[in-house]
Amino acid sequence: MKRRIVALVSGRVQGVGYRAFARKHAMELGLAGYAENLPDGRVEVVAEGPEDALEHFLHFLRQGPRLSKVEEVEVQWSDPVGLEGFHVY
């Protein structure tokens, strides 16, 4: 079953390659969506795809790239809206 997540990632997640890291893993898992820096220092990651792939993706988001320090990942689940590709903004 396809689902959608909106994940708000807090910690040292800007300026450390976090969005590129998210895009790499999303594409490997066949997910669509985007990653975007927020003005408050968090990164918003939106992804759509099979629920099991999204669960796996969340595991990566909680780890982050080597230079990051993920403190919290707030996740909201919903129905997909039909995103295509995975973009970094």
CORJO-V174348 format. One record per run of one state. SS is the DSSP state (h for helix, s for strand, l for the rest). FROM is the first residue (numbers start at 1). TO is the last residue. Records with the same first field share a line. If there is no record, write none. Layout:
BEGIN
SS = FROM-TO + FROM-TO
END
This chain:
BEGIN
l = 1-1 + 13-17 + 29-31 + 38-42 + 64-68 + 79-85 + 89-89
s = 2-12 + 32-37 + 43-50 + 69-78 + 86-88
h = 18-28 + 51-63
END
